[in-house]
Amino acid sequence: MISIDTPALPYGANGLQPKLWSRHTVRRPDGVVTIGGVALTDLAEQYGTPAYVYDEAEFRLRCDEFRRAFHDFDVYYAGKSFLCRAVARWVAESGIGLDVCTEGELRLALSAGFPAERIVLHGNNKSAVELELAVEHHVGRIVVDSFDEIERLTTLAADRGVCPPVLVRATVGVRPDTHDNIATAHEDQKFGFSVASGAAADAVELIHAGGVLDLRGLHIHLGSQIFGTREYEFGIRCAVELLAELAKAGDELPELSLGGGFAIAYIPDQTALPVTELAERLRSAVGDACRAAGIRVPRLAVEPGRAISGPSGATVYRVGTIKHLPGLRTYIAVDGGMSDNIRPPLYDGVYVAVVAGRDVDGDDTPVRVVGRHCDAGDVVVRDDVLPSGVRLGDLLAVPGTGAYCRSLSNNFNHVPRPPVVAVLDGQARLIVRGETFDDLFGLDVG
Ligand SMILES: *Cc1c(COP(=O)(O)O)cnc(C)c1O
């Protein structure tokens, strides 16, 4: 018998653990998985594989849950986790705002009719065009991230005779327990102005000295896939101390954004905080810190990305080859991989997979689901257990791929990007079509 660490399997090797899937995911008696009432077998037939599937109702519910739980905050969906016109409309209709960080994301949101006053613009190196667009369309907030940017934006706004509302991105010196590439609040990284070094206070001074920008407050974003609220509590105390210092000097800033980063469960071992509890904890952490510092509680904001888009999405693949490596595990190769989901190689992202197209039996077998790319790091699911009856042509579905999969997708090995299909009430609708070779080769003009 192979001795290997296998995850807990409270739902069986091919079970659907509810916390990992959109809430409109069920397995029919014949073993076929349906999402939003659409059988993944039908979806695969119509749109091919791989395909990203988004449960529209789940996405809207998650926007709604954040809006309600954080009713006394401004809530912005972080578009970088996944954005297309349909999603921009879902977000707009839910009543929450949108966080963008490039010209492309901003143009896409505006082209979908997203109200500019509910958009916040981020970016550590915003282009002149990005700043101009933001000013011209009167986006709700611009989060300034460097001294150069403050000067550039001040000049631009003065030329146009406007006073854009800005927040200062503050680095609070906390290193969340997450992957290096998604930790954004320790001192030695590219985002924000350090509070400890005095840079954040200097940024505030520079904005006031310019006499043009409408400084509303501070912004902290600690990183991503953060479980619990310990790091937020630390970050909040640091930001509130700076707000208190500024207030003492007669400069009372009315706003504080806590950024995003709220974790989701990708595998059975992980558990996300319920949104209502998250809201309560953050609210009371700010309340406590403000009481201790003797300042009024500012207007608060959060920017959930993954926590809205992640569990709303899944990816459907087809199995192409299977290798049994005696004494190790079974390698199941699917028709996608690191071009449609780069999170495993990039961030050690973890996932599970299930056989989605039929009832499958056999002994629990340790498996690794790998992609089709020429790179040994091309792993979709590093460690999982599936019934031994998995065979060629089976459909595999991977939950939790709604965040940072399509948005980080790429054309490694000249593989075209898969389509994005929205499902709702038994209907499937293409919202982003899959790339064709004409799309890809059309760029090659040499
Ligand atoms: C990435 C990012 C977010 C969203 O992070 P999630 O982990 O997806 O919630 C929010 N705010 C800013 C500034 C970000 O860079």
The ligand as an ORCA input file, in Angstrom:
! r2SCAN-3c Opt
* xyz 0 1
  C      -5.587     42.429     -4.939
  C      -6.179     43.551     -4.192
  C      -7.419     43.400     -3.572
  C      -8.195     42.103     -3.570
  O      -7.521     41.056     -2.967
  P      -8.323     39.678     -2.712
  O      -7.324     38.811     -2.076
  O      -8.744     39.171     -4.046
  O      -9.473     40.000     -1.845
  C      -7.953     44.489     -2.923
  N      -7.313     45.668     -2.878
  C      -6.111     45.851     -3.470
  C      -5.459     47.165     -3.384
  C      -5.496     44.802     -4.134
  O      -4.305     44.992     -4.692
*
